[in-house]
Amino acid sequence: MEHLGLSVGGFTLCVSLLFASGTRAGQDANFILYNQHMEEKGSTEFEVFSDYSHVGKGDPNYTAQLFEFEYGVTELLTTAVYLEGVKTFEGNQNYDFGSFRFENRLRLFEEETLLNPVLYAEYEYKKPLSRFVRAVVGRTDGEKEGEEGGTQESEHELETKLIIGRDLTSNLNVAFNTIQEINFNNGLWSFGYAAGLNYAFFRAAEASNLIDAGESGLEKMTVGLELYGGLGDSEKGFTFSGSKTEQYVGLNLRADFKNDFHAGIGGAFGLTDQSEDAIVRLTAGYEFD
């Protein structure tokens, strides 16, 4: 695998202070996988995500940024708007608009249950240049490409998910997502999944004399592991074949600070020949109460 060249992107801002139980809205350290935690009611979050990808297979590399505005409508409903900017490193292409997305997540039960189900729906308007990876669906030998982005015309899509998650301990959360996406341009349904965990390995309250958390301002550090990929489509059927789908593993690290700021870094690595070789993923954000 060739060395992944990075360009420095516009970056900063994000996140809320976590409860002692470790709740954190939506994703914790991961970039694709959602868990059952919601944004706090009345809180507004601004977050920037940056992807830097080495695609491989002779295709041009790219960088893409997603700008998120998220609001906790109630304790059970979180809504968000996303705007994407993208630049492909081919010829003299400029940094350009990639997509608009409107997301809603509804948790079904306020109290803890066995699986804590959350319903997810996101409308997506994606330009042909859209490349930011929010999910991987479909199959590469079908009518639609397996990854989000890289299509030949602007698309209108609805992506739905069933999110289930559970806190096994105060520091360990596991989750699984089913992903269903319909392309309104052609009526094609594409399917995918995401699964993994988040583990908070450092908390300021548990630091003892090992670190002066008050001076450092560090509240928590979390490591995330996620597996995700395509599962086929309604045209050619379901498949998990590595020759027909993209499959990835991601390893991520996130730091939360006491001033409501967070930052994270991760790497996504393709597991099949159809996948991009590697993606460096960055995030930062800030929450306003």
C-alpha positions as CSV (number, residue, x, y, z in Angstrom):
1,M,0.0,0.0,0.0
2,E,1.4,3.3,-1.0
3,H,2.0,6.0,1.5
4,L,-1.0,8.1,2.2
5,G,-0.3,11.8,1.5
6,L,-2.2,14.2,3.8
7,S,-3.1,17.8,3.4
8,V,-4.0,20.0,6.3
9,G,-7.7,20.8,6.3
10,G,-9.7,23.4,8.1
11,F,-10.4,22.0,11.5
12,T,-11.7,22.8,15.0
13,L,-14.5,22.6,17.5
14,C,-16.8,20.2,19.3
15,V,-18.3,18.3,22.1
16,S,-20.2,18.0,25.3
17,L,-19.0,17.0,28.7
18,L,-19.8,13.4,29.4
19,F,-21.8,12.1,32.2
20,A,-20.1,9.9,34.7
21,S,-21.9,6.9,33.2
22,G,-20.1,7.6,29.9
23,T,-23.1,8.7,27.8
24,R,-22.1,10.6,24.6
25,A,-24.4,11.5,21.8
26,G,-24.3,8.9,19.0
27,Q,-20.9,7.7,18.1
28,D,-18.3,8.2,20.8
29,A,-14.9,7.5,19.1
30,N,-16.3,5.9,16.0
31,F,-17.1,7.5,12.6
32,I,-19.7,5.1,11.1
33,L,-21.2,3.2,13.9
34,Y,-24.0,4.7,16.0
35,N,-25.0,3.6,19.5
36,Q,-28.1,4.4,21.6
37,H,-26.9,7.6,23.2
38,M,-28.6,10.8,22.2
39,E,-27.7,14.5,22.2
40,E,-28.8,16.2,25.4
41,K,-32.1,18.1,25.2
42,G,-31.5,21.8,24.3
43,S,-27.9,21.3,23.4
44,T,-26.5,22.4,20.0
45,E,-23.3,20.9,18.6
46,F,-21.1,22.1,15.8
47,E,-18.6,19.5,14.5
48,V,-16.2,19.1,11.6
49,F,-15.2,15.7,10.1
50,S,-12.3,15.3,7.7
51,D,-11.4,12.4,5.5
52,Y,-8.1,12.0,3.6
53,S,-8.3,8.9,1.4
54,H,-5.8,6.8,-0.5
55,V,-8.2,5.0,-2.9
56,G,-5.9,2.7,-4.7
57,K,-6.7,0.7,-7.9
58,G,-5.3,3.7,-9.9
59,D,-8.2,6.0,-8.8
60,P,-7.5,9.5,-7.7
61,N,-7.1,10.3,-4.0
62,Y,-9.4,12.8,-2.3
63,T,-10.1,14.9,0.8
64,A,-13.7,15.5,2.0
65,Q,-15.0,17.5,5.0
66,L,-18.4,17.2,6.6
67,F,-19.8,20.1,8.7
68,E,-22.4,19.1,11.2
69,F,-25.0,21.1,13.2
70,E,-26.8,18.9,15.7
71,Y,-29.6,19.7,18.1
72,G,-31.2,17.8,20.9
73,V,-34.9,18.4,20.4
74,T,-35.9,16.1,23.3
75,E,-34.2,13.5,25.4
76,L,-35.4,10.9,22.8
77,L,-35.0,12.9,19.5
78,T,-31.9,14.3,17.9
79,T,-31.8,16.1,14.6
80,A,-28.8,17.3,12.5
81,V,-27.9,19.0,9.2
82,Y,-24.7,18.2,7.3
83,L,-22.9,20.1,4.5
84,E,-20.0,18.4,2.6
85,G,-17.0,19.9,0.8
86,V,-14.7,17.8,-1.3
87,K,-11.6,17.9,-3.5
88,T,-10.4,15.1,-5.7
89,F,-6.6,15.1,-6.4
90,E,-7.0,14.8,-10.2
91,G,-6.2,17.5,-12.7
92,N,-7.1,21.0,-11.6
93,Q,-10.3,20.2,-9.8
94,N,-11.4,22.8,-7.2
95,Y,-12.7,22.3,-3.7
96,D,-16.4,22.0,-4.3
97,F,-19.8,21.3,-2.7
98,G,-20.5,17.6,-2.3
99,S,-23.8,17.0,-0.4
100,F,-26.5,18.1,1.9
101,R,-27.9,15.8,4.5
102,F,-30.8,16.0,7.0
103,E,-30.6,13.4,9.8
104,N,-33.1,12.4,12.6
105,R,-32.6,9.8,15.3
106,L,-35.5,8.7,17.6
107,R,-34.8,6.5,20.6
108,L,-37.9,4.4,21.4
109,F,-37.5,4.0,25.2
110,E,-36.1,6.6,27.7
111,E,-35.3,3.9,30.2
112,E,-32.6,1.3,29.6
113,T,-33.8,-1.9,27.8
114,L,-32.0,-5.0,26.6
115,L,-31.1,-3.5,23.1
116,N,-32.1,0.2,23.4
117,P,-33.4,0.5,19.8
118,V,-33.0,3.8,18.0
119,L,-34.7,4.6,14.6
120,Y,-32.6,6.6,12.1
121,A,-33.6,8.4,8.9
122,E,-31.5,10.7,6.8
123,Y,-32.4,12.5,3.6
124,E,-29.3,12.9,1.3
125,Y,-28.8,15.2,-1.7
126,K,-25.4,14.2,-3.2
127,K,-23.6,15.7,-6.1
128,P,-21.5,13.5,-8.4
129,L,-18.3,14.6,-6.5
130,S,-19.6,13.5,-3.1
131,R,-17.1,11.3,-1.4
132,F,-17.3,11.5,2.4
133,V,-18.0,8.1,3.8
134,R,-20.9,8.1,6.2
135,A,-21.9,4.5,5.4
136,V,-21.0,1.7,3.0
137,V,-23.9,-0.1,1.3
138,G,-24.7,-2.1,-1.8
139,R,-22.4,-4.1,-4.1
140,T,-19.8,-3.1,-6.6
141,D,-21.1,-5.2,-9.4
142,G,-24.6,-3.7,-9.2
143,E,-26.2,-0.7,-10.7
144,K,-24.9,1.5,-7.8
145,E,-21.4,1.8,-6.5
146,G,-20.8,0.2,-3.1
147,E,-19.6,3.3,-1.3
148,E,-21.3,6.6,-0.8
149,G,-19.9,9.0,-3.5
150,G,-18.4,8.7,-6.9
151,T,-21.8,8.5,-8.8
152,Q,-22.3,10.1,-12.2
153,E,-25.3,12.2,-11.4
154,S,-26.8,14.1,-8.5
155,E,-28.8,11.8,-6.3
156,H,-31.7,12.0,-3.9
157,E,-31.6,9.2,-1.3
158,L,-33.2,8.2,2.0
159,E,-31.0,6.2,4.4
160,T,-32.6,4.4,7.3
161,K,-31.0,2.5,10.1
162,L,-32.0,0.3,13.0
163,I,-29.5,1.1,15.8
164,I,-29.1,-1.1,18.8
165,G,-26.6,-0.5,21.6
166,R,-25.9,-1.4,25.2
167,D,-23.5,-0.3,27.9
168,L,-22.0,-3.5,29.2
169,T,-20.1,-1.5,31.8
170,S,-19.7,2.2,32.6
171,N,-16.7,2.2,30.2
172,L,-17.7,-0.3,27.5
173,N,-20.5,0.1,24.9
174,V,-21.3,-2.3,22.1
175,A,-23.6,-1.5,19.2
176,F,-24.9,-2.8,15.8
177,N,-26.5,-1.0,12.9
178,T,-28.5,-2.3,10.0
179,I,-28.4,0.2,7.1
180,Q,-31.0,0.4,4.3
181,E,-30.8,3.1,1.6
182,I,-33.2,3.8,-1.3
183,N,-32.1,5.9,-4.3
184,F,-35.1,7.9,-5.5
185,N,-33.5,8.3,-8.9
186,N,-33.8,4.6,-9.8
187,G,-35.7,3.0,-6.9
188,L,-32.8,0.8,-6.0
189,W,-32.5,-0.4,-2.4
190,S,-28.9,-0.9,-1.1
191,F,-28.0,-2.6,2.2
192,G,-25.1,-2.5,4.7
193,Y,-24.2,-2.8,8.3
194,A,-21.9,-1.5,11.0
195,A,-20.8,-3.2,14.3
196,G,-18.3,-2.5,17.0
197,L,-17.5,-1.0,20.4
198,N,-16.3,2.0,22.3
199,Y,-14.1,1.6,25.4
200,A,-13.3,4.6,27.7
201,F,-9.8,3.7,29.0
202,F,-9.2,7.0,30.9
203,R,-11.4,9.2,33.0
204,A,-10.3,12.3,35.0
205,A,-12.2,11.1,38.0
206,E,-10.3,7.8,38.0
207,A,-6.8,9.3,37.2
208,S,-5.7,9.4,40.9
209,N,-2.1,10.7,41.1
210,L,-1.1,9.5,37.7
211,I,-2.1,12.8,36.0
212,D,-3.3,16.1,37.2
213,A,-6.6,16.2,35.2
214,G,-7.5,19.6,36.5
215,E,-4.4,21.2,34.8
216,S,-4.6,19.1,31.6
217,G,-8.3,19.7,31.2
218,L,-8.7,16.2,29.9
219,E,-12.0,14.6,30.8
220,K,-12.0,11.3,29.0
221,M,-10.2,9.2,26.3
222,T,-12.1,6.6,24.3
223,V,-10.9,4.0,21.8
224,G,-13.4,2.8,19.2
225,L,-13.4,-0.3,16.9
226,E,-15.8,-0.6,14.1
227,L,-16.5,-3.0,11.2
228,Y,-18.7,-2.0,8.3
229,G,-19.5,-2.8,4.7
230,G,-22.0,-3.5,2.0
231,L,-24.5,-6.4,2.0
232,G,-26.0,-6.2,-1.5
233,D,-29.0,-4.6,-3.1
234,S,-32.5,-5.2,-4.4
235,E,-31.4,-5.7,-8.0
236,K,-28.8,-8.5,-7.6
237,G,-29.5,-9.7,-4.1
238,F,-27.7,-9.9,-0.8
239,T,-24.0,-10.8,-0.7
240,F,-21.0,-10.6,1.6
241,S,-18.5,-11.6,-1.1
242,G,-15.2,-9.7,-1.0
243,S,-15.2,-9.6,-4.8
244,K,-18.6,-7.8,-4.8
245,T,-18.7,-5.6,-1.8
246,E,-16.6,-3.1,0.1
247,Q,-15.7,-4.0,3.7
248,Y,-13.7,-2.0,6.2
249,V,-12.3,-2.1,9.7
250,G,-11.8,1.2,11.6
251,L,-9.7,1.9,14.7
252,N,-10.3,5.3,16.3
253,L,-9.2,7.5,19.3
254,R,-11.1,10.4,20.9
255,A,-10.3,12.9,23.6
256,D,-13.0,14.8,25.5
257,F,-12.0,17.9,27.4
258,K,-13.6,19.8,30.3
259,N,-14.2,22.9,28.2
260,D,-16.8,21.1,26.0
261,F,-14.3,20.5,23.2
262,H,-13.4,17.2,21.7
263,A,-11.0,15.9,19.0
264,G,-10.5,12.5,17.4
265,I,-8.4,10.6,14.9
266,G,-9.0,7.3,13.2
267,G,-8.0,5.0,10.4
268,A,-10.3,3.0,8.1
269,F,-8.6,0.1,6.2
270,G,-10.1,-1.7,3.3
271,L,-10.5,-5.5,3.7
272,T,-11.4,-6.4,0.1
273,D,-10.1,-5.5,-3.3
274,Q,-13.2,-3.5,-4.0
275,S,-12.5,-1.2,-1.0
276,E,-10.5,2.0,-0.8
277,D,-7.0,1.2,0.6
278,A,-7.1,3.5,3.6
279,I,-8.8,6.6,5.0
280,V,-7.4,8.9,7.7
281,R,-10.3,10.3,9.6
282,L,-10.3,13.4,11.8
283,T,-12.9,15.2,13.9
284,A,-13.3,18.1,16.2
285,G,-16.2,20.0,17.7
286,Y,-17.8,22.0,20.4
287,E,-21.2,21.9,22.2
288,F,-23.3,24.9,23.2
289,D,-25.8,24.5,26.0
